[in-house]
Amino acid sequence: MKRTMLITGASAGLGAALGREYAQRGWNLVLLARREDRLTALAAELHAAHGTQSRVIAADLFSETAVPDLMQALDGIQIDGLINNAGYGHPGTFLASDWEDHRRFNHLMSVVPVELTRALLPGMVDRGFGRVMQVASLAGHMPGSKGHTLYAAVKAYLIKFSESLNAEMDGTGVHVSALCPGFVLTEFHDVNGTRDGINSLPDFMVMDADICAKLAADALEANKAVFISGRVNRFLARLNRWAPWLGRKVMNSGSGRYRKTD
Ligand SMILES: NC(=O)c1ccc[n+]([C@@H]2O[C@H](COP(=O)([O-])OP(=O)(O)OC[C@H]3O[C@@H](n4cnc5c(N)ncnc54)[C@H](OP(=O)(O)O)[C@@H]3O)[C@@H](O)[C@H]2O)c1
C-alpha cells in the first residue's frame, strides 16, 4: 500500500516541487494551500505521471482553528508523512507593521507547524513509521538583520524544535528533519517584493526548487536532524559559527538587496 504525505503550501514553489518528488518516490499526497485551482492541477499532473492519488484541501492556515479544521477534513486518512512548508517573508521592519500582521505571521510560521506535528505524530509513532519535515531556512542559522524581522526568529525556532524532536523520535521509526534552504527560485520573492534583489544574485547563490526538493527528501530519508541544502549555504552557516562578527557584517551589508527594510 502507498504511504501518504501531507504537504502544506503545495500550490507553488518548494511545496509543489516536494509534491512532485514524493509522487515520483511512490507516495500518495494530501495537498494543502489556499489556491485550490493550483492544487487540483498539480494533483491531475501527478496522477497522469505516476498514478498518484491526491487529496486536495483548500485552507487558509492563518485561521486560528486551522489545525483542528484540517484534522476534521482529513476524515481518517492515514498520514505517514508531514511537510510543514507553507510560508512567506513578511516585508519591512518590526514597527512598520501592526501586531495583527505579526500575530498572523507567527501563527502560520511557528504555531501551525508545531500544532500539526503534535496532532499527527502519535499515529506515526504507534505505527512505527513516519517522516516529518519542517521547512526552515538558512536564515535560521544566520544573525538577524534589518527587515523581515521575525523571519529568522521563526526559522531558528523550527530548527531547534526539529533537533529536539529528532532526538526524541530515536528508535521509533519516525524521521524528523529541518530543511534549511538558502535562496530558492520560487514565488517567495514575488510575494514579499524582493524579486529584483534576487535576480541580481549570482547563479551559484540560487537553487532550483526541484533540486532542493530532491536533496531534502534524501536528507529526511537519512534522518538528518538539520539539513542545509547547498555547499555555499553550508559554508555561510559554518562561517557564521566560526566568526559571528563576519556573519553579522555579511547580513547587514547584504540585507537591503533581498529584504524590504523600510
Ligand atoms: N524561496 C526561498 O528562497 C526560501 C528559502 C528558505 C526557506 N524558504 C521557505 O520555503 C517555504 C516555501 O516557500 P516558497 O519559497 O516555496 O514560496 P512560495 O512559492 O511563495 O510558496 C509558498 C506556499 O505557501 C502557501 N501559503 C502561504 N500562506 C498560506 C496560508 N495562509 N495558508 C495556506 N498556505 C499558505 C502558498 O499557497 P497559497 O498562496 O495558495 O495559499 C504557497 O503554496 C516557506 O516556509 C519559506 O519560508 C524559502
The ligand as a Gaussian input file, in Angstrom:
#p B3LYP/6-31G(d) Opt

LIG

0 1
 N       12.325000      30.580000      -1.699000
 C       13.317000      30.728000      -0.857000
 O       14.349000      31.353000      -1.175000
 C       13.235000      30.095000       0.518000
 C       14.410000      29.983000       1.262000
 C       14.368000      29.415000       2.524000
 C       13.182000      28.932000       3.023000
 N       12.048000      29.050000       2.304000
 C       10.804000      28.535000       2.890000
 O       10.208000      27.627000       1.993000
 C        8.807000      27.558000       2.258000
 C        8.052000      27.591000       0.929000
 O        8.275000      28.844000       0.319000
 P        8.461000      29.007000      -1.258000
 O        9.803000      29.578000      -1.472000
 O        8.071000      27.761000      -1.971000
 O        7.405000      30.182000      -1.511000
 P        6.121000      30.277000      -2.493000
 O        6.481000      29.833000      -3.865000
 O        5.605000      31.658000      -2.303000
 O        5.110000      29.212000      -1.846000
 C        4.527000      29.443000      -0.584000
 C        3.423000      28.438000      -0.344000
 O        2.852000      28.690000       0.958000
 C        1.439000      28.748000       0.823000
 N        0.839000      29.631000       1.825000
 C        1.205000      30.907000       2.140000
 N        0.375000      31.421000       3.050000
 C       -0.551000      30.457000       3.325000
 C       -1.689000      30.393000       4.173000
 N       -2.077000      31.438000       4.918000
 N       -2.404000      29.244000       4.205000
 C       -2.051000      28.195000       3.450000
 N       -0.980000      28.179000       2.619000
 C       -0.248000      29.304000       2.558000
 C        1.209000      29.294000      -0.601000
 O       -0.063000      28.861000      -1.079000
 P       -1.362000      29.789000      -1.307000
 O       -0.885000      31.193000      -1.587000
 O       -2.051000      29.135000      -2.461000
 O       -2.122000      29.669000      -0.028000
 C        2.300000      28.559000      -1.362000
 O        1.864000      27.282000      -1.728000
 C        8.489000      28.712000       3.209000
 O        8.322000      28.221000       4.529000
 C        9.723000      29.591000       3.132000
 O        9.944000      30.326000       4.325000
 C       12.046000      29.613000       1.055000

